[in-house]
């Protein structure tokens, strides 16, 4: 253990050192070394966590970060650290962040439905909040059967404005978060103005149902639907759902143990959405959380009192 410590101090990786030791007749595994070093602290005093756990068993959402976001997180907390330093430390600890896998198809399009056109054309940018919302839902396996979670994201700051979980895929699954989002925006003092908002979604039967389309019309919200079977037409929402499945459902950060019922899924989703909106760093937003990005927008619109 002392020899490996000295090699690490000179910049050599644990795996490389162990490989050389095995070649010289001293069989030792990297996990044996790490088992004797349960907590590693970076030279600047930043704890890097218990590296013996599997990435799916991390206990702090920051352990989901890769090299780039971890570096930005450390800098936001006052640590002057280089990308190469974080890269070396995470490599020595066996930490690579969490990666997303591929999902499965969850919606069934209504081919015979009279659908609106695609108003976004894969351009997921908005000049202000409440101008473009994207929506979709995904599935979660539980011991009691499948649960489904629907999300609505404001494109401007990639903020999750509403979500809803249910055990079936009927229209209420996607209609309820729309009602929640409209109510919550009004409660926050930033109501949706009729005629300004575009609601973009896929061609699933839930979104093309009479109840849903009538509700959009009553609220004066313009619907937008991408082509059938093309995930890129709703790429931003697919990305957010991918993060949800990877960071929330795929780890034990937001719920310990297996998902047994819908209540377990709701508990985990509530914790993840709160972290996603208020603390998770987003590269496309300049490494700030969505809520902070949106608040900065509204703060810039408020005139500041000038000194006399």
N, C-alpha and C positions, 0 to 999 in steps of 0.2 A: 504493500500500500504506500509506503514511504517513497519507494522508487518511482511509482507511477505519479505520485504527487510532484516529485521533482521534475519529471518529464513534462507534466502539464504546465508547470511554472515556466518551462522553456518554450511553450507553445505547441507541444505535440498532443495530438488527440489521444484519448484513452484507448479507443479501438486499435489505433496504430501501434501504440506501446504494447498492448496485450498480444497483438499478432506477432510482434518481434519476440516477446517473451516465450510464446508457444513454440516459435521456430528454434529457440535456444534451449528447449527442453523444460521450460517452466510453464506448464499449462495453467492459465488463469483467464477467466472470462471477464468482460467489461462489466457484466451485471454483478459479479462477485465484488469488484472494486466499488461499484456504486452502492451496493448493499451496506458496505462499511462506511459510506459517506452519505447519510440520509438527507442532508441539507447542504447545498452548496451556495455560497454567497459570493457575489461578484466582487472584484477588487474595490469598487466604489461603494460597497456596502449595500447594494441592492440584492435582496433575496430572490433567487431564481426558482425556488420551490422544490418540492420533492420529485426528483427525476425518475424515481423508481416506478411511479404509477404509469399505467397505460394512458395515452392521450384521452381516451374516452372516459377516464375516471378522474380528470382534473377537477380541482375544487375551487378554483378561482377563474372567473371568465377571462382574465388576462392571459391565462395559459393557452387560450385558443389562438393567440396571436402568433404570426410568423415573425421572421427577423425584421421586416420593414415596420410593421405596426408596433412591435415591442420596442423598437428604437424610438419611435415617435412618442410612445407612452412614457418611456423613461425621461425623455426630454421635457414633456409636459409637466412631469412631477419634479423637475429641477435638477436632473442628472445630466451632465454633459458627457455623452457617450457616443462613440462612433458606430456606424453600421457594422464594420468589420469586427469590432469588439463583441457586439451582441451576437453576431453570427458565430464567432468562435465559442462563446460561452454556451449558446444554445446547442451547438454541435457537440460540445463536450458533454453536455447534460442529456443528450439524446432527444432534445426538444426540437420539433419542426413545425409546430403549430398544427392546426387541424385542417384537413382537406375534405372537400365535398365530393360525394359520389353522384351517380346518376339516379334519377327517380323514375317513377312509372307514371303512366297516363291515368288521370283521375276523372276527367270530364268526357262526356259523350256529346258530340255536336248534333244539333238538329239540322239536318241537311235541308229539310223543307221549310225552315223558318225564314221569314223576311228579315234579314239582318242589316244593321247599319254598316257603313263602310269603315275602313281603318283611317282615322284622322291623324294618327301619330306617325305612321310610316317608319316605325322603329326609332324615332327621334324622341328619346326620353329626357326632354329638357323643358323646364317651365320658368317663366319670368318672375313668378310670385307664387306663394301658397294658394291653395284652393283654385288652381287653374287646371291641373291635370291630376286625376287620381287613377291608379291602376289597381286591379283587383284579381284575386284568384284564390283557390283553396287547395289543400293537400290532405293526405290521409296520415293517420298514426295508428299503428297496431297496438291493441291493448288485450289483456286477458279476457275482457268481456266482449271483444269484437273490435271492429274498426271504428275509429273516431275521425272526424273531419274538422279541420281548422281553416277558416276563411280570413283573409287579410285584405285591408285597403291601405295603400301607400300613397302619400302625397309626393309627386315626382320632384317638386322643387327642392326639398331637403331630404328626400327618401325617408320621411317620417312615417311610421306606422300609425295612422290616425284611428284605426279601429280593427278589432278582430273578434271572431266568434267561433265557438266550438260546439259541435253537435254530433249525434250518433247516426245521422242520416244526411243525404245529399239533396234534400228537397229545397225549394226556393228560399225558405226561411234562413238557410245556412248563409246565403249571400246577401239577403235583404236586411237581416238584422244588423250586420256591421255597417251597412250604408246608413241606416237610421241612427246608429250610435255615433258615427262620424259626423253627421250633420248636427246632431244635438251637442256633441262635445265641442265642435268648432264654435257654435253659438255661445256655449257656456264660457269659453275662453275669451270671448269678445272679438272673435274673427269669423263671423258667420259667412257661409257660402252665399254669394250673390247669384241670383237666378240668371242663367244665360252665359255665365263666365266659366263654369266648370265642365270639363270633359271627363267622363267616366269610361276608362278603357278596360276591356276584359276579353276573355276568349269567347269561343262560340258554343260554350256549354249550354245545355238545356236550361240550367238554373238562371243564367244571365239573359237568355232570350225568352224566358217565360213571360206570360201576360202580366202577372203581378209585378215583376221586377221592372219591366219596361214602362208600365203605367206609373210606377212610383217615380222613376226618373223623369217622366214627362210632367208629373205634378210638381216636382221640385225644380223644374226647368233646368235639368242636367242633360247635357248632350251625350248620348251613348257613342261608343267607338268599339269596334270589334275587329280583331285581326283575322287572317285567313285560317281555315280549318287545318289543324294538325301542324301548325308552325309555331314552335315555342319562341322563336326569335321575335315574333310580332308582339310578344308581351315579355320581352327579355328581362326588364327590370324586376317585374314581379316574380319571375322564375328564379332570379338571383336571390331575392329576399327569402323565398320559400326554401331555396337550397341552403341558405344560412340557417334558417330555422330548423331544418331537418338535421343539419350537421352539428350546430352549436348547442341546440336545445335538446332535441329528441335523441341525438346520437351520443350524448354525454350524461354524466350524473351531476352536472353542475346545478341544475335547476330542479331536479327531482331525484332523490335517492331511491334506488331499487327499481323494479320493473313497473311499467305502466299497466295498472290493473283495470281502471275505470276511466270514464270521461273526466271525473274530478281530478285525477292525477295529471291528465293532459292540460286541463285548464290551469292548474296550479303552476306547472312548469312554464306554460306559455306566458302567463302573467309576469313571471319573473324575468323571462328572456326578453319580452317586449319592453319592459321597463329598462333593462340594461341596454338593449339595442338603441332605444330612443335617447337615453340620457347619458350613457357612459361609453358606449362602443365607438371607437375611432373609425371613421370612414375615409378611405383614401380619396374618393371622388369629391369629398367636401373639404379637402385641405386638412385631413386628419383631425376633425372635430366631430362630436356627436350630432345627430340630426336636430335634436331639440335646441342645441346651442346655435347651430347654423340658422335655424328659423328665427330664433330670438334676436340674433344679430340683424336679420333683415328687418324685423319690425322696429328694432331700436334705431336703425338708420332712417326710418320714415318719421320718427318722432323728433320734431325740432328741439334742439337744445337751447336753453336760456343762455344768452350772451351776457358777459359781465358788463356792467355800466362803465 
